[in-house]
């Protein structure tokens, strides 16, 4: 696509030409008249970053006069005073983990590891230059500190025969003493590292169990004296609890119950106050403050914000919203207040402190305003109506930044986001993302590869690596090439073009990192599965990549006398430049014409140029270059090439984007008519519906332009019947239907061939069959047609056994949709007569595995089944194919006929005739057995042939044909209840045939056919009409006199 100076920018992604081609040159090729110019218009402005995203602030500890916190864009831990807002760093906590900082009473904090026994406790204030360190006795876990840092609750796990204990640690002296007032047999609650909340002064809320009464209990512990007072009302509580200077609060269902410390200490804890949280409160945070509960909705989404912050008075007045948006949970402070981050919206946030006023109502005070995050542009990329904006965003607790990717839908609608486009917050790019120029804060990305953009990243020594992602949580494995300093030239859906400048070699790499082609380096561009490369003066060659390899599919002549060092392709347009000249080639009309030179990007029928102080536009859609128009004023860039950094072109959707001084991206429509809609995804695939990994059909189709709506239809090839339709609204790229393999009536789609078609509406015009999107689907081995043993839905089969061969060699002959019989290459041996079989019955699906099976009866009257194998097709062999025993007592039947499904339960059935001429119906079970026979009628001995034919009248039920002694054929229609309707005469003249087989469909029209053999051994085909009649006979083969046919 775009080239760069090799000696300077080998490690960089190529997004443009390095040398500034300031003079407009032309080539001596014919040009048409100046094209009529279109008028570009601005269609949207995308704000920087993630709209309505708050500045992140994480509260570590809330003291009496101020709080510890880390804030986005500021280094280290900060201390902010409530009254003045004065903020300064806290160097004494440098390198300390948040989970190790705990309240110790007032403004003092304690630093200890709650997960490790022994160790030390560090005590200090925000202004201290060092922490005071005290030793914790060996084997003890610290769980809570208070009383101005003088005492702590410690827990000792059980040791040998000693039970676990809860004790009071005198921190300065290092001595422990038992807690006083707990019931005898009290032990710590489960885990010794369980958090024990404190009120910021001298009390802790301790959970414990009693060995004789193992329910959770709680006590209020005075950290100054070690005296514990049990809280009767909280017995058995195992939900969330919160402890503040006001008192203890806990969840009970949707209600929060609260006791004041005064009630507990006075022994009057039997009547807690209660308030109900709003609906959907499972993950809310809350804290009691006087007669109020301050509650914050949970954070959600990429913006990390909750719905609101509420005041819920315990006197029943109902909830009151005090902040429109919550940006953090609630944090009680040691001064008797509650801190929470929030505001009117994500762009207007602060740390709020709620306290009690003189009237007992909540007072809201802003103690720290949070300035909005200001991202810094790093680059943009565009493809298929999607804008990717790469921006540097400050981290939490540091002035360092992360490189974020934001995904913005532009056309035809701002959303949908999500698959396959990526959420707006696309995650951070790898820390090793390579800058667009050494020492600069920028990245050159190219969009459109594997559904997202590609950036160069630092790989292992001696390698080149490229990273592709849509979301930070769903990026693709990096593509790694075994040479350093590779330069990305272009991308398509599944291909990368990478230059190894040192070796003067071009590599084309697929999505799995496999090199599919390499050769001499020249200007190169990718479009779908084709790459265009300058191969000589004025010559550009197209090679198409497929699973078979690469092949030259086209060569064009630009009329230039130099070899293009830059090539770009968009839709059916090709741009080239070299030696101070440039041109465009229309790949549809073969028109070639000159265009201005300079830093350019090609769109669908237009070029965009970067001039010194502007972004300019040239319309070429009429096969000539119109005069330049100014798109926007832009200050001169300090980069050697700012394509893909400050501006970009969507070569699919006709839009242009540029970054303004405030980091917003302005998106303009060029107004140039788009190319005819095409897509990718066409192909031919086989499916086994319902098998593992194929619960439904959802073939992905990618369109080359955003559309307003789409429709997918699936048609059965044999009948032309539309079996599935799905519609959708606007999409920028992806069309992905979801077909459950069912017909409109809810029945499974039968095996066979189907065609899918995509139509779409764009700019008010419907394209009825989008080129490049149709798929041929072959449904196999799931819902087999009558006597189809090859699982392809296009041909029934007949088994022919050579009676003259002592080994009884047997071959299957199958239809391929052409009305003929084709011999299968595999042979088996099926002995007939004494010691062999008296009947062989091609049957439907005996065991419910989606494959047709074979029934056999031996001379003892036993019937068994040989089961079809998806890998063997219509090959059955004794001792090889899986065999199941069905039953004995079938020797008295003069006919055993497979008719298909007769009782509408989706399982194939049998009809049998005994020697007395009585016909019985035997229902299949789908489990390799048949139900007991149900008598139908007598008088069937008058028929010399009973012929199973499948469904020949199109009503979804199996049917039966019968030939009487006079050679007249009669039709018995299945009635879906295991019976047959009154017979209907088909015609005479069938006595001349010694074999008549209902072979299923061999003509490819999904209607079962009939074959008959005369005395000369000639096979005749009678095509089914779908109305229980047959067409005029057609001879299809001869020489079958020696075969027994089944």
N, C-alpha and C positions, 0 to 999 in steps of 0.2 A: 504493500500500500504506500507507505511513506518512508523515505530514507533519511539518513543523517550522516554527518561526517564521521568516518570510521575511526580516525585516530583520536578523536576527542570523546566521542560518545558511544564507545563500544558496549558499555555496560547498560546502556539506556534503552528504553522502549522507544521505537521510532514513531513519532507522531508528525513529523514534518521534515523539510529540507533544512540543513544547517545554513548553507550559504544564502544570504538574502539576494534573491533575484529581482533586483529593483527595476530592470528594464523590461518592458513588454515586448517579447519577440514573437514572431510568427513563423509558421512553416509554409512552404509553397504547395499547398493543397487547395483544391477547389473549396470555396465556401458559398453558402447560399446568401440570400438577402438577410439583413439584420432582423433578428427575431423580435416579435412584439414583446414588450416587457410586461411582466406581471407585477403586482404590488404586494410586497410583504407586509404582514401585520403582526403585532405582538398579541399572543394569545394567553399568556399567563406569566406571572412572576413568582418564582419559587423562593420563599424566604430561606435564609441560611439555617443550617442545623435541623433539628427536629422541632417543628412549631409547638409552642406552648410547653416547652421543656424547662423545668425548674433547675436552678443552680442546686447542685447536690450539697447537702451539709449533714454530717453525721455526728450526733451528740454522743460524747463518751461518758460524761459525768456532769451532773447538774448539782452545784453546790448551793450555798446559802446566798452568796452575793454575785455569783457568776457561774459560767459553765465552760467545760472543756469540749472542744469539737474540732473536726477537720472539715475543711471547706474546699470545694472545687476551685482550682486555680491558685491556692495558697499553699505554701510549703509548711509541712509539719502540723503539730497539734497547736491549736489556738486557745486562748482564754479570753472570754468576753464578759465584761462587767454588765450586770443587768441595768443598773441605774444610769450609767454613762455611755454604754456601748463601746467603751474603750477596749481595744483588742490588741493582744500581743502574743508572740510565740511562747511556747513552753519548752525550752531546750532540754529541761530535765527529763522529759518523756521521749526524747529522740530514740528511736529504735525499740520502743516499748509497744507490745501488742495491745489492741483495744480490749481484748478479753481479759487482760491482766490488770486493768485499771478499775478500781472499785471505790465506792464512797466510804469515807472513814468518819464522817460527822462534820457538819458545817462545810467549810470550803476545803477541808483536808481530804486527800485521796490516798488510797492504799494501792500498792502495786504488789501483786502476788499471783502465782499460778495456781488456780483452783483445782487443776487436774493432777497435781503432783504433790505427794506428801513431803513434809519437811521444808527445806529451803528457807527463804527469808520473806519478810514483809518490809516493803519500802514505804515510808510515809513522807508526805510532802504537800506543798502548796504550789500554785501556778507560778509564783514569783521566786521559788527556791532555785538555787543553783545546783543543789544535790539533794538526794533523798536520804532520810534517816533510815538505816537498815537494822532490822531486828531478826533474830534467829527464831524459826519455828521448831518446836520439839520434833524429833524424829518420829515418823509414823503418823503424824497428825496432818489432816487436810484443813486448810483455812476456808471457811464458807461465808463469813460475814465479819466486817470490822465496823466499830462505832465508838461512841463515847470519846469523841475527839481523838481517835486513834489510840486510845489506851487499852481497849479490850477487843477480843474477837471470839466468835464461836468457832470451835474446832471440833472435828470428828475424828475418832480413831476407829478404823475398821476392826473387826473381830480378829484376835490373835490367839492361836492355840485354843484353849478352853474359855478364854475371856470373851464376853459378848462385845459388840461395838458400843461405843460410848459417845456422848455429847458433853463437851466441857467448855469452860470459860478460860481463855488464855489471857493472862496479864502480859501484854506485849512488851513493856519495858523490862519486866523482870524475867520473862520467859517461863513463868510457872503456870500450871493448869489446875483448875479446881472444878468439882462437879457442879452442874446446874442444879438449882434448888427449886422444888415445887412440882416437878414432873411426876406422874404416877410411877409406882414401882414397876420395874420391868420395861421401862421406856427405852426404845432403841431408835437410832437415826432412821429416817425414811429412806429405805432402799440404798440408793447410790450415795457414797460419801462425798461425791463432787456436786451433788444437787445444789443449785443456787438457793441461797437463803436471803430474801429481800430485807433491806433495812430502811428505816424512815429518814435517814440523813441526820439523825441526832443520836439517840442512845437506845433504840429498841430494834429488835429483829423479829421476823416472823419465821418460826421454826416448825418444820413438819416432822412428825415422829410417829412411831407405831408402839403399841403395847403388845407384848408377846401373847398375852391371854385374850386379846381382843384386837385382831390384826386389821383394823380399819385405820385409814389415814386420819391423823389428828394434828392439831396445830396449837402452838402456844406463843404468847407474846413474851419475849425474853428481854429483861432489862440488862443491857450490856455493861452497865456500871456495877451492878450487884450480882448478876448471875441468877436472879430470881425469875422463874418462869410461871406464867399464868395461863392455864389451858383455856381454849376457846370452845365451849361446848357446842355452840351453833355451827361450827365448821367440821364437826365430826363426820368422817366419810367423804368429805369434799375431795375430789381428785381432778378438778378442772383448774383453769387458769386463775391465779390469784394476783393481787397487786397490793402493795403496802406503801402508804404515804404518811405524812405527818397527821393527816385527818384520821386515818384508820385503815382497816383491812377491808378489801373488797374481793369478791369471788364470783365466778360464773355459776349459775344454776339454770340450765336450759338457755332460754333467750333472756333471762333476767340476770342483773347484777345485784348482789346483795352486799350490804355494807354495815360494819360495826365501827363505832369510834373507839379510839384507844381508851377514852374515859369509860365507856361502857364495859370494855373488857376488864380493865383494872378494877372496876367496881363490882365485878361479878354479875353485871346486868346485861348479859349477851344473848338473851333468849329472844329478842325482838329486833332482828336486823331490818334496816330499811331496804327497799327494793325499787329498781327501775328497770324497764324493759328496753332492750336495744332495738333499733330499727331492723327490718328484715335483712337477711343476707349478712349476718353479723359474725360469722364463724371466725374470721381472722381479724376482727377489729382489735384495736388496743384501747385501753381506757385507764383512767386513774381518778380516784375520789378526791374531791376538793371541797371541804365544808359539806354543805347540803347539795352538792352538785357532782355529777359524773362527767368528766371531759372525755369524749370518745372520738377516735379517728378511724375513718374507713381504711381498709387495707390498701397498700400500694399495688398498682397493677399496670401492665402495659409497658411499652418502651419508655414512656415518659416518667415512669415510676411515681405515679400520683394516685391518691385515693379520691373518692367522691367528695368528701366534706369532713369538717370537724364540727361536732355537736356538743351542746350543753344539754344534759339530761338531768333536771332537778329531781331529787328524791321525794319532793313533796307532790309529785304527780302532775305538774303543770305541762308535761309533754316536752318533746325535744325542740331545741332551737338551734338552727345552723349558725355557727359563729364564724366559720371560715368556709368559703366555697370549695376550696380544694385542699386536700391534705397531702403533704409532701414527706411526712415522716410519721412514726408512731408517737405515742405520748410518753414523756419522760418526767416523773415527779422530781422536784428539786428539794434540796435540804432546807430551803427557806419557806416551805409550805406552798409552793406554786407548782404549776405543770407547764412544761415546755412542749411545743409542737411546731414543726415547720409547715407552713401553708400560706394561703393567700387567696386572692380572687381568681387567679389562674396560674398556669405554669410560668408565665412571664413576669408575674408580680408576686414574688414570694419573700418571706422573711421568717425569722425565728420569733414566734409569739410566746409570751409568758402570761399564763392565766393565774390570777390571784383573787383573793376575796376582798371585796370592798367593805366599807363600814356597814353597808346595808345587807351584807351577806350574799350579794350577787357577784357574778364573775366580772373581773376587770381584765381587759385584753391590752397588753402592752407589747409593742415591737421592741425586742432587745437586740436584734441584729438583722439589718436589711441585707438581702442577698441580690447582688447585681446580676442581671441576666448574663448567661454564658455567651461569649462572643467567639464563634468559630472563625477559623482562618482558612480561606480557600486553598485547596491543594490540587484540584483538577476536576474536570467533568468529562463524562462519556455519554453517548446517546445511541440508542438502537431501538427500533420497533416501538416508538412512542414512550420509551422509558428514559428517564434522566437519572444518571448516577452522579451524585455530587460527593466528592471526597474532600473532607475538611478536618483540620487539626482542632481537637477539642481538649481543653484542660482536664487533667485527671483530678480525682479526689485526693486532697491532701498534698498536692504538689503543683508546681508551676510547669511541670513537664506535660506534654500533650500526647494524645493518642490520635492515630489516623482513622477517622470514621468514614464509613460508606453509608450514604443515604439513597434510598430508592424512591423516585418520584414518578408516578404515572402521569403522563401528559395527555395522550390521546388514545382512544376517543373519549376517555373519562379519567378523572384523577385517580380513581380506583377501578378495578380491584387491586389490592395489594395481596401479599401472600403468594402461594404457589401459583404459577412458577416464577412470579416476578420478584418475590422477596418483600418482606415487610419494609415499611419506610425506614425504620432503624435497621440498617443492614449489617450492623456489627463493626468491630474494629478490624482493620487490615493487619497482617503480621508486622511485628516490630521490625523485621528485616526488609520491609518494602523499600525498594531502591528509589531514590529521588530522581526526578526528571533530568536534573543536572547536578553534578557534584557540588555539595555544600548548599544546595537550595532546598526550600521547603515546598515540594511539589511532587506530583506523581503523574506519569503518563499511563493511563489505562485505556484499553480497547474493549468495547462492549460487544456482546453477541456470541460469546463462546460458552457452550454448555449452559446457556440461559443467563449468563451474567458477565461481568467485566473480568479482565485479566490484568494483573500487575506483575512486574518483575520483582522477585524477592531474592535475598541472599541465600545461596545454596551452599552445599559443601564445597570444599576447595576443589577447583578444577571442573566445576559443573555450572550449569545455568538452570535456574528454577523460575517457574511462572506459577502464580497463584490465582485461582478462579473462585469466586464466591458470589452467591446471591444474598445469603444471610450469613452472619458470623457463625451461626449454629449449624449451617449446612453447606459448608464449603467443600469443594472437590479436592482430592489429593493433588499436591503440587506436581506439575509436569517438570521432570528433571532431565536435562540433556548432558551428555558426557563431554562438554567442553565449556570453558569459561567465557564470560562476557558476551553471551548470546544476546542478540538484538531482535526484539519482536517487531515484525514487519506488518502483519495483519492477522485477523482472526475471522473464522466463520463458525457455524454452529458446532462443528466437531473437529476443526482443524486449526493448527497454529502454523504460521510461516515464520521461521526463525533464521536469522543470518549469523553465520560464524565468519565474522569479518577477517579474522586472522588467517583462516583457510580459504577465504573467498568462496564459501560454500553456502548454499541455501538448503535448509531442511524444512520439510513439511511433515508435521507431527499430528497424529490423531489424538482423540480424547483419552486414550489409554497410555499415552506417552510413546507410542510406537512410531518410528520414522517410516512414513509411507513413500517418501521420495526425497532424494538429495541430488544436487547438481550444482552447476556453476551459478554464482550469485549474480542476480540482476534485479531490476525493479520488479516487485511482485505484489499481487493482490489476490485475495480470496473472495469467492462468492459461492456460498453453499459448498458443494463437493468439488468445485473446480478452482484451480489456481492458475492465474494468468502471470506469465513471466516474460520479461524482455529477453529475447534470445539472439538479437542481432540488430544492426541498424534498421530502424523502421519496422522491426518485426516483433510481434508479441504472440506468444503461443499459449493456448489453453490446454491444460491437462486435467482430466477428470479422475477423481479417486473413487474406487469402489472396492468391494471385498476381493475382487480379482487382481487388484493392483492399480496402476495408473496408466492412462492411455491418452495420447494426443487427440483432442477432439476438434480443435479449430486453430487456425493461424490467421492473423490479420496483419495488414500492412498499414502503418500510420502515415506513410509518405514522408517521414523524417529521415535524415541521413545520419542520425545518431542513435545509440542504444539507450533506451529510456532507463534512467536511474530511479524513477519514481513511477509507479503504476497504481491507480485506484479504480475500483469497480463498484458501481451502485446500480442495482436493478439491471437495465440493459445498456448502461452507459459505462464507458471506459475512458479514464483520464490518464495521460502520460506527460512526462516532461523530461527534458535533457538538453544540455548545451545551450541554455538560454531560450529554448523554445518549448511550447506546450500545445497540446491539442486534446480533443475529445472525439471518441469514436462511438457511433451509435451501432450497437451490436444487432439491432433489429433491421435497420435500413442500410447498414454498411456505409453510412455517411461519415466522412472524416472532415474535421474543420479545426482551425486554429483558435486558441483562446489566450488571454493574457497570461503571463508568467507571474510567479510569486508564491507565497505560502498559501496553498489552496487546499480545500477539502471538497470532495465531490459528493453531491447529493443526487436525488432522483430527478434528473433533468436540470440541474443547476450546479454552480460552483460558488463557494464562499472564499473570499480572499481577506488576508490580514494585511492592511496597509499601516502606515506609521501611526496614524491616530484614529483609525476607523476599522470597521468590519464591513466589507463590501460584498455585493451579490451580483452574479452574472447568470441570466437565464439562458439555457442552451436547449430547452426541450423541443425547439423547432429546427434542430440540426444546424444551428448557427449561434454565434455568441452575440447576445444583446449587449447594449452598453451597460457599464457598471452602475449599480445603485448603492447608495450608502444604507447599510442596515442599522448601524449604531456607531456612535462616537466612542472610541476606546483609547485611553492613553497608551503611549508606547510601552511595550513590555521590556523588562530587563532580561528576559530569557532569550536564549538564542532562537527558540521556537516555542511559542505558547499555544500551539494547537493541542487540544486535549487537556490544557491547563486552564486557560482563560476563555476558550470557546470551543465549540464542537458542532458537528453536523450529524443528524440522524439520516443515514443513507436509505432508510426504509420508509420513514413517515413524512418526509418533506419539511422537517423543522430544523431550526438552528437555535443554539443556546449560547449565551455569553454571560460571564460573571461581572457584575457591577461592583462598584467600590465598596458597597455595604455587604458584599459576599452573597447577595441574592443572585439568582440565575434568571435572566430574562429569556423567554422562549418565544420565537417568532415563527410564523408560518410563511413560507416563501410564496404561497399562492400558485406554485407551478403544478399543473395537472400531474397526478401520479401515474406511474406505469400500470399496465393491466395487472390485476391481482393474480398472484401465483403463490404457491406454497411448497412446502417440503413435507415429506412423510409418506409419499406414495411407495408402495411396495407390495410384495406378495408373501403371505405368511400362513403357516399352518397352526391350528389351535386344537386343543382337546378341551372343550368347554367343561368347566367344573373341576378339572384336575388341579393339582397343587400349583399355585401360582397363576391360575387362569380362572378365577371366579367370575370374571366378567371381561368384556372387551372394552378397552379404553385407549385405543391407538392414538398417539399424540400427533397432531398436525400443527405445524408452525406456518403461519401466514406471513408474507413479506410486507404487509402493511396492516396497520390497525383497522379494524372493521367495526361497524355499528351493530351488527348481529350476524348470527350464523345458524346453519342447519346442517345436520348430518343425517343421511339416510343410508340404510343398508338394504340391498335388494338381493333376493335369492336368484342365482343365475339361471337355474333350471326352469323357473316359472315366471320370472319378472316381478314377483310379488314383493312389495315393500314390507319388510319384516320389522323394521325399527326406524324410528325418527326421534331426533332430539334437537332442540333449539336452544340457543343461548343469546345473551345480550352482547354489549360491547366487549371486545377483547383486543388487547394490543398485539397479541402474538398467538397464544396457544388456544387451540381447539382440542378438547379431550372429552369425547363422549363416554358414556357408561352404559353398555348394553349387557343385560344379564343372560344373554343367549336364549331368550324366550321369544316366541312368536306373539303377535298381538293378542291371540286368545289365551296366552299364558302357558301354552305347551312348549316343550323344548324344541329348539330349532334342529331339524334333522341334519345329519351329516351331508356335506356337499360344499359347493362353491358359492360365495356371496361377494358382492361388490359394494364398497362404501363410496359415497360421494359427499363432498362438502360444497355447500353454497353459502354465500355471504353477501351482505349488503354493505356497500361502502359509498359514502356521499350520495345516498339516495338511490343508487343503482345496484341491482341484484346480479351477482355473478352466479349462474346456476350450477356450474360444475368447475370449481376452481382448479386450474391446471396444477399438477404436481401433488395432489392431495388424495387421489383415489387409491383405495387399497383393495387387493384381492384377498379374501379370507377363505381358507380351506378348513372347514370344521370336520374333524376326524374323530372316529372311535368314541362317540359319546351317545348319539341317538341314531343308530344305524338304520338305513332303509331296508326294505324287504330284500332278503338274500344278498345284501351287499357285504361281502367278506373282505373287501380291501379298504374299508373305512373311508372311502373317498366320496361317497354319496353320488357317484356317477355311473354305477354299473352293478347289476345283479350277476350272479355266478351260477354255473351248473357244474356238478361233479360227474365226470365221465370215467367209467372203469372199463378197461379192455378185457372183455370176457374170453378172448382167445389167448390171453397171456396167462400161463399157469400161476404167475405171481400176482395177477389182478392189479396191474399197474393203474394207478388213478391219477388223473390230472384235473385241475380246476380250470375252467374256461370262463372268462369274465368279460363283461361289457365295459367299454371305455367311453360311452356316450355317443359312439358312432354307429350303433346298430349292429356291430359285428361282435364275434366272440374271439377273444385273445387268450392264448394258452399261457398259463402260468409256468414259469421255468421249473418250479419245484414239483416233484412227483412223490407219491406215497403208495402204499399197498393196502388195499382193502378187499380181503378175500370174501367171495360170495358163496352161498351154498353151504354144503356140509362143512362144519368146522369154522365157518365164517359168519357172515351176516345175512339175514334175510331181508332187512330193510335198512336204508340209510336215508335220513330225513334232514336236509338242510333246515335249520331252525333259526329263530330269532335270538334274542338275548336271554339265555337261560338263567344266568346268575346275577344279572343287574350290573355288569361291569361296563356296559356300553359297547359290547362286541357280540356279533352274531356267533352262534355255536352250532354244533353238529350232533344230532341224535342218531343212535344206532340200535338195532334190535338183533340179537343173536338167535340162533336156531332153537334155543331153549326158551325163548320168549322174554328174555331179560332186556330191559332198555337202559342204556347209559348215555352219558353225554360227554363229548369232547369239547373243551372250552377254548374259545378264540383267544389269541395272544396278539396284543397290539404290535409286537415286534415281528410276528410271523405272518401277518396278513391272513390270506386264505389257505395257509398251509396247516393241514391236520395230519397227524400220523400216530398210529398206535405205538404206545411205549414212549412217545415224545410229548404229545399234547397232554395237558392235564385232563384227567378223567374223573367223572363223578358217576355214582350209581343212582339211578332214578327208581327202578323197581322191577319186579317180576310180574308175570301174568299177562303180558302183552301178546302172547303167542296166538291167542284166539282172535285177534283183530285182523281183518282183511285189508284195512286201510288205516294208516296213521298220517295225518295231514297237518302241516304247519300253515296256519292261515293268517298269522299276525295277531293283533290284539282284538279280541271279540267282545270283551266286556268293559272296555273303556277305562281300564285301570292302569294303562301304560305298560302292561306286561304281556308278552307274547303267549299265545295259547295253542292248544291242540284240539282237533276233532278226530275221533276214532270210530270205525265201523266194525261191528262184530260179525260173525258168520251168519247170524240171523238177519242181517241187514239193518240193525238198529244203530243209529248215530248218537254218539255221546260227546258232550263238551267237557274238556278237561282244562280248567283254568291254571295258567302258570302263576307261580308265586314270586318269581325273581330270585329264588333261593335254591335253584337247581332241583326243584321238585314241582309236582303238579297236584292239584287238589283232586279228590275223588270225582269220577265221571258223573255228569248230570245228563240224564236221558233227554234226547231231543224228540226224534220221531223214528218210526220204523219205515221199511219199504225202500231202503237205499241200496238193496242188492241189484236193482235194475240198472244201476250205473256201473259201467265198466271202468270208468276213471273218475276219481275225485281229485280235484286239482286246487291246491292252495295258491292263491294269486296275490295276496296282500290286499290293499285298498284300491280297487279299480274304479270306484265311482266317486272318489274324492270326499267322502263323508267322514273320514277319520277312523273307520272301522274296517277290520279285515273281512274279506269276502271269500266265497267258494264257487268254483265252477265244477260242473259235473257233466260227463258225456255218457249218454245211455246206449243201449245195445243197438239202436238204429243209427248211431253216429250223430245224434242231435246234442248240442251243448246247451246247458241250462245255467243261468246265473242265480246264485243265492246270496242276497245282500245281507251282510251282518247288521244286526240291530242294536249293538252295543250292550246287550244283556246276555250274551252267551248263546244267542239263538239266531235263526235266519228268517228273513221274510219269505213270502211266497215266491216260488221260482218264476223266473222270466226267461223265455226262450231267446237264445242268442243266435243260433243258426245250425243248419245241418252240414253234413260233409266231413265230419271229424273222424269217421270210422277208418279212413285211410291212414291215420296216424297211429303208430304203435307206441309213441311216447309223446306226451304233452306236458310241458313244464311251465309253471308260472315263475319266470326267471327274475322278475323284478324289472327295474328300469335299465335298459341298455341303450336307449336312444338319447338320454340326457335331458328329457323333458319332465322328469320327476313323476311320470306316470308309469306304473308297472306294465311290462310287456309279456308276451307269450312266445314260446318257441315250440315247434312240433317237428317230429321226425317221421318221414314216410318210409315205406318198405324198401326203398332204394338207398336209404341212409342219408337222404338230403334233409338238411335243417332249414326250416322256414320260420321267419319272424312275423308275428302279428303284433303290430304296435297298438298299445292301449290308447284309448281316446279320452279316458277320464270319465266315461259315461257307461262303463260296464259293457262296452262293445269293442270290437277289434277292427283295425284297418285291413285293407287287402294285403294278402301275404307277400313277403319278400324273401327270396332265397338268400341265405347268408353263407352256407357252406355245404359240403358233401362228404361222403366217406365215413359216416358215423354208424354204419350198420353193426359194427363189432362192439359198440359201447353200450353198457348199462348206464342209463342216465338218471341222475337224482337231483 
